[in-house]
């Protein structure tokens, strides 16, 4: 069974990533279920980025997004991305758990299928 493709907010998050780093360096995106508060969905994702040099080290980012569900801002998606750690690939499960605990996220993170997004390599590619 393959990972689910991105929903609209996660697709916007991926667009924001493409502005900050080459798509080929994004190894994985783990999206937590959004939490609704005051007609706004708040979501968190963890991004694993390959470090140059071919080692097993990864840069880890926390990405947050909000989606306005009602009112004049309805449909507006805001995304922030921040680098949070550098870690060996083997520690990613522990990093995910730590992000979940610190962000008080409910539910398990789902691995996002990046196949179609990575196929759009030439659309945008930041150096970030």
DSSP file (Angstrom, degrees, kcal/mol; ACC not computed):
  #  RESIDUE AA STRUCTURE BP1 BP2  ACC     N-H-->O    O-->H-N    N-H-->O    O-->H-N    TCO  KAPPA ALPHA  PHI   PSI    X-CA   Y-CA   Z-CA
    1    1 A X              0   0    0      0, 0.0     2,-0.1     0, 0.0     0, 0.0   0.000 360.0 360.0 360.0 129.1    0.0    0.0    0.0
    2    2 A X        -     0   0    0      1,-0.1   111,-0.1   111,-0.0     3,-0.1  -0.444 360.0 -93.6 -87.4 161.7    1.5    3.3   -1.0
    3    3 A X        -     0   0    0     -2,-0.1   109,-0.1     1,-0.1    -1,-0.1  -0.372  49.9 -97.4 -69.2 151.0    1.5    6.5    1.1
    4    4 A X        -     0   0    0    107,-0.4   109,-3.1     1,-0.1    -1,-0.1  -0.366  37.1-113.5 -69.5 150.2   -1.4    8.9    0.4
    5    5 A X        -     0   0    0    107,-0.2     2,-0.1     1,-0.1   109,-0.1  -0.299  47.2 -80.0 -72.8 167.8   -0.9   11.9   -1.9
    6    6 A X        -     0   0    0    107,-0.5    -1,-0.1     4,-0.1     2,-0.1  -0.432  37.2-137.5 -75.2 143.0   -1.0   15.3   -0.4
    7    7 A X     >  -     0   0    0     -2,-0.1     4,-2.9    -3,-0.1     5,-0.2  -0.322  44.6 -82.5 -82.1 178.4   -4.2   17.1    0.4
    8    8 A X  H  > S+     0   0    0      1,-0.2     4,-2.1     2,-0.2     5,-0.2   0.907 129.1  44.4 -54.9 -51.4   -4.5   20.9   -0.5
    9    9 A X  H  > S+     0   0    0      1,-0.2     4,-2.0     2,-0.2    -1,-0.2   0.912 116.3  46.9 -62.2 -39.9   -2.8   22.3    2.6
   10   10 A X  H  > S+     0   0    0      2,-0.2     4,-2.4     1,-0.2    -1,-0.2   0.871 108.9  55.4 -69.3 -34.9    0.0   19.7    2.4
   11   11 A X  H  X S+     0   0    0     -4,-2.9     4,-2.0     2,-0.2    -1,-0.2   0.898 108.3  48.8 -61.7 -39.5    0.4   20.4   -1.3
   12   12 A X  H  X S+     0   0    0     -4,-2.1     4,-2.1    -5,-0.2    -2,-0.2   0.883 108.8  53.4 -66.0 -38.1    0.9   24.1   -0.4
   13   13 A X  H  X S+     0   0    0     -4,-2.0     4,-2.1     1,-0.2    -2,-0.2   0.914 107.6  50.7 -61.4 -42.7    3.4   23.1    2.2
   14   14 A X  H  X S+     0   0    0     -4,-2.4     4,-2.3     1,-0.2    -2,-0.2   0.888 107.3  53.7 -63.2 -38.9    5.3   21.1   -0.5
   15   15 A X  H  X S+     0   0    0     -4,-2.0     4,-1.0     1,-0.2    -1,-0.2   0.909 107.9  50.6 -59.9 -41.5    5.2   24.2   -2.7
   16   16 A X  H  X S+     0   0    0     -4,-2.1     4,-0.6     1,-0.2     3,-0.3   0.879 109.2  51.3 -64.9 -37.2    6.8   26.2    0.1
   17   17 A X  H >X S+     0   0    0     -4,-2.1     4,-2.2     1,-0.2     3,-1.4   0.909 104.0  57.5 -63.8 -41.3    9.5   23.5    0.5
   18   18 A X  H 3< S+     0   0    0     -4,-2.3   108,-2.5     1,-0.3    -1,-0.2   0.766 103.6  54.1 -62.9 -24.6   10.2   23.7   -3.2
   19   19 A X  H 3< S+     0   0    0     -4,-1.0   108,-0.4    -3,-0.3   109,-0.3   0.699 115.9  38.7 -78.2 -19.3   11.0   27.4   -2.8
   20   20 A X  H << S+     0   0    0     -3,-1.4     2,-0.3    -4,-0.6    -2,-0.2   0.677 124.2  10.4-105.3 -22.6   13.5   26.6    0.0
   21   21 A X  S  < S-     0   0    0     -4,-2.2   105,-0.8   106,-0.2    -1,-0.3  -0.992  84.0 -84.2-156.5 155.5   15.3   23.5   -1.2
   22   22 A X    >   -     0   0    0     -2,-0.3     3,-1.5   103,-0.2     4,-0.5  -0.427  36.1-131.4 -64.1 136.6   15.8   21.2   -4.2
   23   23 A X  G >  S+     0   0    0    101,-0.3     3,-1.5     1,-0.3    -1,-0.1   0.850 104.7  64.3 -56.8 -36.3   13.0   18.6   -4.4
   24   24 A X  G 3  S+     0   0    0      1,-0.3    -1,-0.3    97,-0.1    26,-0.1   0.755  98.1  55.8 -62.6 -23.3   15.5   15.8   -4.9
   25   25 A X  G <  S+     0   0    0     -3,-1.5    25,-3.3    24,-0.1     2,-0.9   0.613  82.4  96.2 -85.3 -12.0   16.9   16.5   -1.4
   26   26 A X  E <   +A   49   0A   0     -3,-1.5    23,-0.2    -4,-0.5     3,-0.1  -0.695  48.7 176.0 -81.7 108.7   13.5   16.0    0.3
   27   27 A X  E     -     0   0A   0     21,-2.4     2,-0.3    -2,-0.9    -1,-0.2   0.898  59.7 -11.1 -80.1 -42.9   13.6   12.4    1.4
   28   28 A X  E     -A   48   0A   0     20,-1.5    20,-2.8    85,-0.1     2,-0.4  -0.995  47.7-153.2-158.9 151.5   10.3   12.3    3.3
   29   29 A X  E     -A   47   0A   0     83,-0.4    83,-3.1    -2,-0.3     2,-0.6  -0.996  11.1-165.3-129.7 126.1    7.4   14.3    4.7
   30   30 A X  E     -AB  46 111A   0     16,-2.9    16,-2.6    -2,-0.4     2,-0.5  -0.953  10.1-161.6-113.2 115.2    5.4   13.1    7.6
   31   31 A X  E     -AB  45 110A   0     79,-2.7    79,-2.9    -2,-0.6    14,-0.2  -0.845   5.4-148.5-104.0 129.3    2.1   14.9    8.1
   32   32 A X        -     0   0    0     12,-2.8    12,-0.3    -2,-0.5    77,-0.2  -0.610  38.1 -89.1 -86.5 153.2    0.2   14.9   11.4
   33   33 A X        -     0   0    0     73,-0.4    73,-0.3    75,-0.4    11,-0.1  -0.365  51.6-108.1 -60.0 139.9   -3.6   15.1   11.3
   34   34 A X        -     0   0    0      9,-0.1     2,-0.5    71,-0.1     9,-0.2  -0.317  24.2-138.4 -68.7 154.4   -4.7   18.8   11.5
   35   35 A X  E     -C   42   0A   0      7,-2.9     7,-2.8    -3,-0.1     2,-0.4  -0.962  14.1-138.7-113.9 130.1   -6.3   20.2   14.6
   36   36 A X  E     +C   41   0A   0     -2,-0.5     2,-0.3     5,-0.2     5,-0.2  -0.760  29.4 163.6 -93.7 130.8   -9.3   22.5   14.3
   37   37 A X  E >   -C   40   0A   0      3,-2.7     3,-0.8    -2,-0.4    -2,-0.0  -0.943  68.3 -14.3-147.8 122.7   -9.5   25.6   16.5
   38   38 A X  T 3  S-     0   0    0     -2,-0.3    31,-0.1     1,-0.2     3,-0.1   0.911 127.5 -50.7  51.1  51.9  -11.7   28.6   15.9
   39   39 A X  T 3  S+     0   0    0      1,-0.2    30,-2.9    30,-0.1    31,-0.7   0.737 118.9 107.6  61.6  25.8  -12.5   27.7   12.3
   40   40 A X  E <   -CD  37  68A   0     -3,-0.8    -3,-2.7    28,-0.2     2,-0.5  -0.996  62.4-141.7-133.3 128.9   -8.9   27.2   11.4
   41   41 A X  E     -CD  36  67A   0     26,-2.5    26,-2.2    -2,-0.4     2,-0.5  -0.772  16.1-161.1 -86.5 132.5   -7.1   23.9   10.8
   42   42 A X  E     -CD  35  66A   0     -7,-2.8    -7,-2.9    -2,-0.5     2,-0.3  -0.969  13.1-178.4-115.6 123.8   -3.6   23.8   12.2
   43   43 A X  E     - D   0  65A   0     22,-3.2    22,-2.5    -2,-0.5     2,-0.4  -0.895  13.5-161.8-125.7 154.8   -1.2   21.2   10.8
   44   44 A X  E     - D   0  64A   0    -12,-0.3   -12,-2.8    -2,-0.3     2,-0.3  -0.989   9.0-179.1-132.3 140.7    2.3   20.1   11.5
   45   45 A X  E     -AD  31  63A   0     18,-2.8    18,-3.0    -2,-0.4     2,-0.5  -0.972  19.9-138.8-135.6 153.5    4.6   18.1    9.3
   46   46 A X  E     -AD  30  62A   0    -16,-2.6   -16,-2.9    -2,-0.3     2,-0.5  -0.951  18.6-158.4-112.3 132.7    8.2   16.8    9.7
   47   47 A X  E     -AD  29  61A   0     14,-2.5    14,-2.4    -2,-0.5     2,-0.5  -0.938   5.1-156.6-116.0 130.5   10.5   17.0    6.7
   48   48 A X  E     -AD  28  60A   0    -20,-2.8   -21,-2.4    -2,-0.5   -20,-1.5  -0.935  14.5-170.1-105.9 122.8   13.6   14.9    6.3
   49   49 A X  E     -AD  26  59A   0     10,-3.0    10,-2.8    -2,-0.5   -23,-0.2  -0.949  22.0-122.2-117.5 130.3   16.2   16.4    3.9
   50   50 A X  E     - D   0  58A   0    -25,-3.3     2,-0.3    -2,-0.5     8,-0.2  -0.447  24.3-133.6 -66.8 136.5   19.2   14.6    2.6
   51   51 A X    >   -     0   0    0      6,-1.4     3,-0.8     4,-0.2     4,-0.2  -0.706  28.6-103.3 -87.2 145.2   22.5   16.3    3.4
   52   52 A X  T 3  S+     0   0    0     -2,-0.3     3,-0.3     1,-0.2     5,-0.1  -0.209  98.5  58.3 -60.8 158.4   25.0   16.6    0.6
   53   53 A X  T 3  S-     0   0    0      1,-0.2    -1,-0.2    -3,-0.1    -2,-0.0   0.333 108.4 -98.5 100.1  -6.6   27.9   14.2    0.5
   54   54 A X  S <  S+     0   0    0     -3,-0.8    -1,-0.2     1,-0.1    -2,-0.1   0.580  78.6 134.7  76.0   9.4   26.0   11.0    0.5
   55   55 A X  S    S-     0   0    0     -3,-0.3    -4,-0.2    -4,-0.2    -1,-0.1  -0.039  70.3-103.6 -78.4-171.2   26.2   10.2    4.2
   56   56 A X  S    S+     0   0    0     -6,-0.1    33,-2.2     2,-0.1     2,-0.2   0.279  81.1 117.3 -99.4  12.6   23.3    9.1    6.4
   57   57 A X  E     - E   0  88A   0     31,-0.2    -6,-1.4    -5,-0.1     2,-0.4  -0.527  44.6-166.1 -79.6 146.4   22.9   12.5    8.0
   58   58 A X  E     -DE  50  87A   0     29,-2.9    29,-2.5    -2,-0.2     2,-0.5  -0.971  20.3-134.3-131.0 145.2   19.6   14.3    7.6
   59   59 A X  E     -DE  49  86A   0    -10,-2.8   -10,-3.0    -2,-0.4     2,-0.5  -0.855  27.3-151.7 -90.8 136.9   18.4   17.8    8.2
   60   60 A X  E     -DE  48  85A   0     25,-3.2    24,-3.3    -2,-0.5    25,-1.7  -0.942  12.6-171.6-116.2 131.7   15.0   17.8    9.9
   61   61 A X  E     -DE  47  83A   0    -14,-2.4   -14,-2.5    -2,-0.5     2,-0.5  -0.897  17.7-143.2-119.8 147.9   12.5   20.6    9.5
   62   62 A X  E     -DE  46  82A   0     20,-2.8    20,-2.3    -2,-0.3     2,-0.5  -0.964  20.6-166.9-106.8 126.4    9.2   21.3   11.3
   63   63 A X  E     -DE  45  81A   0    -18,-3.0   -18,-2.8    -2,-0.5     2,-0.4  -0.947   2.5-169.1-115.2 132.2    6.6   22.7    8.9
   64   64 A X  E     -DE  44  80A   0     16,-2.8    16,-2.6    -2,-0.5     2,-0.3  -0.936   5.8-179.7-119.3 143.3    3.4   24.3   10.2
   65   65 A X  E     -DE  43  79A   0    -22,-2.5   -22,-3.2    -2,-0.4     2,-0.4  -0.988  11.2-160.5-139.9 152.8    0.4   25.3    8.2
   66   66 A X  E     -DE  42  78A   0     12,-2.1    12,-2.0    -2,-0.3     2,-0.4  -0.972   2.7-162.4-128.5 147.3   -2.9   26.9    8.9
   67   67 A X  E     -DE  41  77A   0    -26,-2.2   -26,-2.5    -2,-0.4     2,-0.4  -0.977  16.4-138.6-130.9 117.8   -6.1   26.8    6.7
   68   68 A X  E     -D   40   0A   0      8,-2.3     7,-3.4    -2,-0.4   -28,-0.2  -0.612  18.8-175.8 -74.5 130.0   -8.9   29.3    7.3
   69   69 A X        +     0   0    0    -30,-2.9     2,-0.3    -2,-0.4   -29,-0.2   0.646  59.7  24.8-103.4 -18.9  -12.2   27.5    7.0
   70   70 A X  S    S+     0   0    0    -31,-0.7     3,-0.5     4,-0.0    -1,-0.1  -0.905  93.0  27.4-141.3 166.8  -14.7   30.4    7.4
   71   71 A X  S >  S-     0   0    0     -2,-0.3     3,-1.9     1,-0.2    -3,-0.0  -0.177 107.6 -36.2  78.9-169.0  -15.1   34.1    7.0
   72   72 A X  T 3  S+     0   0    0      1,-0.3    -1,-0.2     3,-0.0    -4,-0.0   0.723 137.5  54.3 -65.2 -21.5  -13.3   36.5    4.6
   73   73 A X  T >  S+     0   0    0     -3,-0.5     3,-2.7     2,-0.1    -5,-0.4   0.386  77.7 145.0 -90.8   3.3  -10.0   34.5    5.0
   74   74 A X  T <  S+     0   0    0     -3,-1.9    -5,-0.2     1,-0.3     3,-0.1  -0.124  70.0  14.7 -49.0 130.3  -11.7   31.2    4.0
   75   75 A X  T 3  S+     0   0    0     -7,-3.4     2,-0.3     1,-0.3    -1,-0.3   0.280  88.7 138.5  88.9 -10.4   -9.3   29.0    2.0
   76   76 A X    <   -     0   0    0     -3,-2.7    -8,-2.3    -8,-0.1     2,-0.5  -0.529  35.5-162.5 -71.7 130.5   -6.2   31.0    2.9
   77   77 A X  E     -E   67   0A   0     -2,-0.3     2,-0.4   -10,-0.2   -10,-0.2  -0.964   5.6-169.5-116.2 128.0   -3.2   28.7    3.7
   78   78 A X  E     -E   66   0A   0    -12,-2.0   -12,-2.1    -2,-0.5     2,-0.4  -0.954   6.3-168.9-117.1 138.3   -0.2   30.0    5.6
   79   79 A X  E     -E   65   0A   0     -2,-0.4     2,-0.4   -14,-0.2   -14,-0.2  -0.981   9.9-176.9-130.4 136.6    3.0   27.9    5.8
   80   80 A X  E     -E   64   0A   0    -16,-2.6   -16,-2.8    -2,-0.4     2,-0.4  -0.992   6.4-168.2-128.3 142.9    6.1   28.3    8.0
   81   81 A X  E     +E   63   0A   0     -2,-0.4     2,-0.4   -18,-0.2   -18,-0.2  -0.996   7.9 176.2-131.5 129.5    9.2   26.0    7.8
   82   82 A X  E     -E   62   0A   0    -20,-2.3   -20,-2.8    -2,-0.4     2,-0.3  -0.998  31.7-121.2-137.1 138.8   12.0   25.9   10.2
   83   83 A X  E     +E   61   0A   0     -2,-0.4   -22,-0.3   -22,-0.2     3,-0.1  -0.591  34.6 169.6 -72.7 131.7   15.1   23.7   10.5
   84   84 A X  E     -     0   0A   0    -24,-3.3     2,-0.3     1,-0.3   -23,-0.2   0.637  51.4  -3.8-119.8 -21.8   15.0   21.9   13.9
   85   85 A X  E     -E   60   0A   0    -25,-1.7   -25,-3.2     2,-0.1     2,-0.4  -0.995  43.3-136.2-164.2 163.3   17.8   19.3   13.9
   86   86 A X  E     +E   59   0A   0     -2,-0.3     2,-0.3   -27,-0.2   -27,-0.2  -0.997  43.5 153.9-126.0 127.4   20.5   17.4   12.1
   87   87 A X  E     -E   58   0A   0    -29,-2.5   -29,-2.9    -2,-0.4     2,-0.1  -0.979  47.3 -92.3-151.2 157.1   20.4   13.7   12.8
   88   88 A X  E >   -E   57   0A   0     -2,-0.3     3,-2.0   -31,-0.2     4,-0.3  -0.432  44.6-112.5 -67.2 151.2   21.3   10.2   11.4
   89   89 A X  G >  S+     0   0    0    -33,-2.2     3,-1.7     1,-0.3     4,-0.3   0.836 114.2  64.8 -54.9 -35.7   18.5    8.6    9.4
   90   90 A X  G 3  S+     0   0    0      1,-0.3     3,-0.3   -34,-0.1    -1,-0.3   0.687  97.2  56.1 -64.4 -18.3   18.1    5.9   12.0
   91   91 A X  G X> S+     0   0    0     -3,-2.0     4,-2.2     1,-0.2     3,-0.5   0.471  75.8  99.5 -92.4  -1.8   17.0    8.5   14.6
   92   92 A X  H <> S+     0   0    0     -3,-1.7     4,-2.8    -4,-0.3     5,-0.2   0.869  78.1  55.5 -56.3 -40.5   14.1    9.8   12.5
   93   93 A X  H 3> S+     0   0    0     -3,-0.3     4,-2.0    -4,-0.3    -1,-0.2   0.908 110.5  46.2 -59.1 -38.8   11.4    7.8   14.3
   94   94 A X  H <> S+     0   0    0     -3,-0.5     4,-2.4    -4,-0.2    -1,-0.2   0.888 111.2  51.8 -69.0 -38.4   12.6    9.3   17.6
   95   95 A X  H  X S+     0   0    0     -4,-2.2     4,-2.5     2,-0.2    -2,-0.2   0.921 109.2  50.9 -62.9 -43.7   12.6   12.8   16.1
   96   96 A X  H  X S+     0   0    0     -4,-2.8     4,-2.5     1,-0.2    -2,-0.2   0.923 110.4  49.0 -58.6 -45.3    9.0   12.3   14.9
   97   97 A X  H  X S+     0   0    0     -4,-2.0     4,-2.5     1,-0.2    -1,-0.2   0.904 110.4  51.2 -63.1 -41.0    7.9   11.2   18.3
   98   98 A X  H  X S+     0   0    0     -4,-2.4     4,-2.7     2,-0.2     5,-0.2   0.907 110.2  48.5 -62.7 -42.4    9.6   14.2   19.9
   99   99 A X  H  X S+     0   0    0     -4,-2.5     4,-2.6     2,-0.2     6,-0.2   0.927 110.9  51.6 -63.1 -43.7    7.9   16.6   17.5
  100  100 A X  H  <>S+     0   0    0     -4,-2.5     5,-2.4    -5,-0.2     4,-0.5   0.927 113.2  44.4 -58.9 -46.0    4.6   15.0   18.2
  101  101 A X  H ><5S+     0   0    0     -4,-2.5     3,-0.8     3,-0.2    -2,-0.2   0.939 115.8  45.7 -65.3 -47.6    5.0   15.3   21.9
  102  102 A X  H 3<5S+     0   0    0     -4,-2.7    -2,-0.2     1,-0.3    -1,-0.2   0.865 116.9  44.2 -66.8 -35.4    6.3   18.9   21.8
  103  103 A X  T 3<5S-     0   0    0     -4,-2.6    -1,-0.3    -5,-0.2    -2,-0.2   0.493 106.0-129.0 -86.6  -2.5    3.6   20.1   19.4
  104  104 A X  T < 5 +     0   0    0     -3,-0.8     2,-0.3    -4,-0.5    -3,-0.2   0.898  43.5 178.9  54.7  43.3    0.9   18.1   21.4
  105  105 A X      < -     0   0    0     -5,-2.4     2,-0.4    -6,-0.2    -1,-0.2  -0.573  22.9-139.1 -80.4 137.0   -0.2   16.5   18.1
  106  106 A X        +     0   0    0     -2,-0.3   -73,-0.4   -73,-0.3    -1,-0.0  -0.777  64.6  11.8 -91.5 137.6   -3.0   14.0   18.3
  107  107 A X  S    S-     0   0    0     -2,-0.4     2,-0.3   -75,-0.1    -2,-0.1  -0.148  93.2 -58.6  91.1 174.4   -2.6   10.9   16.1
  108  108 A X        -     0   0    0    -76,-0.1   -75,-0.4     1,-0.1     2,-0.2  -0.672  50.5-108.6 -96.7 148.6    0.2    9.4   14.1
  109  109 A X        -     0   0    0     -2,-0.3     2,-0.4   -77,-0.2   -77,-0.3  -0.536  30.4-143.4 -73.8 140.9    2.1   11.1   11.3
  110  110 A X  E     -B   31   0A   0    -79,-2.9   -79,-2.7    -2,-0.2     2,-0.4  -0.897  16.3-119.5-107.0 136.4    1.4    9.8    7.8
  111  111 A X  E     -B   30   0A   0     -2,-0.4  -107,-0.4   -81,-0.2     2,-0.4  -0.608  31.1-135.7 -71.5 125.4    4.2    9.5    5.2
  112  112 A X        -     0   0    0    -83,-3.1     2,-0.7    -2,-0.4   -83,-0.4  -0.684  14.8-119.5 -87.0 134.3    3.2   11.7    2.3
  113  113 A X        -     0   0    0   -109,-3.1  -107,-0.5    -2,-0.4     4,-0.3  -0.638  31.5-179.5 -73.2 114.8    3.6   10.2   -1.2
  114  114 A X     >  +     0   0    0     -2,-0.7     4,-3.1     1,-0.2     5,-0.3   0.325  48.5 106.7 -98.3   6.1    6.1   12.6   -2.9
  115  115 A X  H  > S+     0   0    0      1,-0.2     4,-1.6     2,-0.2    -1,-0.2   0.927  84.9  37.8 -54.5 -55.1    6.2   10.9   -6.3
  116  116 A X  H  > S+     0   0    0      1,-0.2     4,-0.7     2,-0.2    -1,-0.2   0.890 117.4  52.2 -66.4 -38.7    4.1   13.4   -8.3
  117  117 A X  H >4 S+     0   0    0     -4,-0.3     3,-0.9     1,-0.2    -2,-0.2   0.916 110.4  47.2 -64.6 -43.1    5.7   16.4   -6.4
  118  118 A X  H >< S+     0   0    0     -4,-3.1     3,-1.1     1,-0.2    -1,-0.2   0.807 103.0  63.7 -69.0 -27.7    9.2   15.2   -7.1
  119  119 A X  H 3< S+     0   0    0     -4,-1.6     3,-0.4    -5,-0.3    -1,-0.2   0.733  92.5  65.4 -67.2 -20.5    8.3   14.6  -10.8
  120  120 A X  T XX  +     0   0    0     -3,-0.9     3,-2.3    -4,-0.7     4,-0.6   0.001  65.7 138.5 -88.0  29.2    7.7   18.4  -11.0
  121  121 A X  T <4  +     0   0    0     -3,-1.1     3,-0.3     1,-0.3   -98,-0.2   0.801  66.4  50.8 -42.6 -44.7   11.4   19.0  -10.4
  122  122 A X  T 34 S+     0   0    0     -3,-0.4    -1,-0.3     1,-0.2     3,-0.2   0.618  91.3  78.4 -78.1 -11.0   11.7   21.8  -12.9
  123  123 A X  T <4 S-     0   0    0     -3,-2.3     2,-0.3     1,-0.3    -1,-0.2   0.952 114.1 -14.8 -64.5 -51.5    8.8   23.8  -11.6
  124  124 A X     <  +     0   0    0     -4,-0.6  -101,-0.3    -3,-0.3    -1,-0.3  -0.984  60.8 175.9-149.4 145.7   10.6   25.4   -8.7
  125  125 A X        -     0   0    0     -2,-0.3  -103,-0.2    -3,-0.2  -106,-0.2  -0.681  10.5-167.5-156.8  98.9   13.8   24.5   -7.0
  126  126 A X        -     0   0    0   -108,-2.5  -106,-0.2  -105,-0.8  -107,-0.1  -0.229  19.4-145.5 -77.9 173.0   15.2   26.6   -4.2
  127  127 A X              0   0    0   -108,-0.4  -106,-0.2  -106,-0.2  -107,-0.1   0.358 360.0 360.0-117.4   1.1   18.7   26.3   -2.8
  128  128 A X              0   0    0   -109,-0.3  -107,-0.2  -111,-0.1    -1,-0.1  -0.006 360.0 360.0 -14.2 360.0   17.7   27.1    0.7
